[in-house]
Amino acid sequence: MGHEQHTIAVLAPALYLTVTVESTSSGTDEIHVHPGGQGFWIARMLKHLDERPLICGPVGGETGKVFLGLLSQFGMDVSPVEVAGATSTIIQDRRTGERVPIAESPTADLARHEIDDVYGRFLDRALAASVCVVTGQPSPILPVDFYKRLGNDLASAQVEVVADMHGPELDAFLEGGSIRLLKVSDEDLQKDGLLPTTDAGLGEVMEAFSSLTQRGAETIVLSRQDRPALAVHEGRLLKVEGPALDPADHRGAGDSMTAGLAAGVRREAELTETLRLAAAAGAANVTRHGLGSAEEGLVPGLMKRVTVRALDGDDSP
């Protein structure tokens, strides 16, 4: 498939393999090998939402070959930048029901020309799609200046940007350009010093939102673990509340929300409809153990049960 046919380009600097040990009902061990990383999980949910995402990121070594082989089994499209270092691998034990890390190979540093290749490849794919998702990085892979340049160039090319990042990468991106829709978590904003606690009041939340909007984030969605998400657009604060489902695995809900937001932007949907789609995608994700996945037909059903309403100073967040 040519990259001009993809609807959303996804920047994925931190891709990795996951090897998970689980127990069967008979007491024997099962070994599962899957692709992982924020960019992959976002793209996987986008595919469930009938979009055609394209993952762009560095891949290398023997583990990189395994990663690419697994992507084809998931029906995922990728435009990899081949690098000298091996793709990171995480081995974890989930026989007790909880994920216990056993070993993790570090992410290899990228050479200057490899960084340039990632930049050029993603910019080309984003221009072709006209909508992109920019993700951050849990450890330094790309230099912060990469995000500043990218923000500038995407803004100059009028590419619609949905971002899921925080910290230095977000600061640099906003210094260079703007973000149509930013998804952040309360934990991330607390780490960045924009929220005093994750249970901050409306005034403190609005102050954090104001700081980000003044720097170029047009619409912000704040995910809050097991509490309703909050959103702000043009100074108007919204509460996004969906059904409280019993989670099989809470991990990946935020990434699935980001996928829903990107799909809404690509479809030029109204903000309330986009927020309903994002909340439904996040809720659908927690019903399964596979991150970034959803049962077919579940998201549209959950959307009908998501409410979006305006808040004022007397409301509880």
Protein Blocks (a to p, Z undefined) as FASTA:
>chain_A
ZZklpfbdcddfbgcddddddddfkopacdddddedjklmmmmmmmmnopacdddddded
jklmmmmmmmmmnopacdddddfbdcddddddfknopacdfbdcddddddfklmmmmmmm
mmmmmmmnopacddddfbdfbdfklmmmmmmmmmmnopacddddehjllmmmmmmmccfb
acddfklmmmnopafbfkbcfklmmmmmmmmmmnopabacddehjaccdddeehiacddd
ddddddfblghklmmmmmmmmmmmmnopafklmmmmmmmmmmmmmmpmbghiacehklmm
mmmmpccddddfkbcZZ
